[in-house]
Amino acid sequence: MNSSPRPQAEPRSAYKVFRPIGTRWMDNDIYGHVNNVVYYSWFDTAVNGYLIESGAIDIHGGAVIGLVVETQCNYFAPLAFPDPVLAGIRVAQVGASSVRYEVGLFSGKPGDPAAELSAAKGHFIHVYVDKQTRRPVPLPPQLLSVLEKLK
């Protein structure tokens, strides 16, 4: 049996950058809330959108891409269509060729208790590789510069 403490929801102040995410009709499942698999898509959308807009990565013309090698999520409160979602992003660890991103998902609906504490939180680890060989490479300087703002 695992004796580590149970994960807890976190406040917005625990995250450095926020990105809005629109929910879609198809995101809800038969239980009336967003299905768990959608949360992982939101993690990717939030982090990669930020990296692209910040000029840290070029998914079409760049020589380096990030591949997910680990992901995890804890759920605390339901999110549902048509309510907006805010994804908080931070960087927990930077290695020679890898980064651990942490994401908190918050309700964007005014008055929703899940607007102040994360409805879900999780992480994923990107290993940055050469686009052609798929072998790990050192993190590019522009990416490192952007990551500093997320620590």
N, C-alpha and C positions, 0 to 999 in steps of 0.2 A: 504494500500500500504506500502511496506517495505521501510524505509528511510535509511537503512544501506548502506554504500558505496559499489559500485560495485566491486567484486573481480578483482584483477589485476594479470597478469603474474608476476613471480618472477625470479630473477637471480639465476644462479647456486650457487652462494655464500651463498644463504639462506639455503642450505642443507648440511648435515654433511658427508654422505656416498652416493656413487653412485654405482648402479648395472646395467650392460648392459642387455637388453632384446631384443631378436630377434623377429621381426615381422614375421608373417606367411601369406601365400597366403589367407587363409580363414579369416584373421582378417579384410580385406577390405570389405566394403559394396558396394552396388550398386552405391553410390556416389563417389567411388574412394578413400575413406580414411578409416582409422580404425574405426569400429563401436564403439559407446560409451560404450557398455557393456564390451568390451575387456579391457578398461582402469581399471575397477575394478579388473579384473583378474591380471593385471600387478601390482596393488597395493599389492595384496596378495602375488604374486610371489616375488616381491622385498623385502618386509618386512620379510616374513617367510623364504625366502632363506637366508637372512642375519642372522636372529636369529638362524637358524639351523647351518649354517657354523660357527657362533661365539660360539656355544655350549650353547646358552641361553635356547634352548628348544630341547627336544627329542620327535619328533612326534610319534615314534613307541614305545619306552620304557619308556617314561616319565609319571609321574603321573598327570601332569598339562598340560592343553591345553588352547589355546586362542580362544574364540568365538567372532565373529564380532557382535556387537549390534547396530552399527551406521556406515553409510558410506555416503560420499558426494563427488562430483567432479564438477569443473568448467573447461570449455574448452576455449582455446584462439586461437589455431592454429591447423591445421590438421596434423596428422601423418599418414603415409601410408606404406604398404609393397612395396618394399623390404627394406626400410630404417631401420637402427637400432634405438633403443630407449635407452635412459639413464634414469633410475629412481633415483631421489634424495630422500633420506630418512632423516627424523628428528623426534624427540619426542617432542611434545608440552606440554603434561601433563601426570604425573604419579600419580595414586591414590593407594589405598590400594590393590586393585585387578584388576585395569584397567589401560590401557595405550591408549593415543591418539597419533597415528602415523600420520604424514603428509608426503605426497609424491608429488614430482614435476616430471612431465614427460617432457623430453627434446629430441629433435631430435639429433640423433647421426651422422647425415649426415653433413660432412664438408661444411661450407658456408651457411647452412640453418639458416634463422633468428631464428627459434625455437630452435636452438642449445644453444643460450645464455639466452633466457627467456623461462620460462616453456610454453609448448604447452598446458598443463593441470596441474591442481593441485587439490589435494583433501585430504581427511582424512578418517581414519576409527578408531573405538575404539574397542579394544579387551578387553573382560573381561576374566580373567584367572580363570579357574574352575578345580576342581578335575575331572579327566578323567572318573571315574566311576559314581560319584554322580551328576555331572554337577552343583555342587554348587560352588559359588565363594570361592577362597582361596587367602591368601596373596601372593604377587609376590615373586617367589623364588629368593634367593640371587644371583644366577648366572645370571638370567634375569635382575635383578636390576643393576648388574655390567655392563652388555652390554648396557642397556638403558642409562646409564650415558654418554657413548660415543656418543650418538645420540642427546643429549640435546643442 
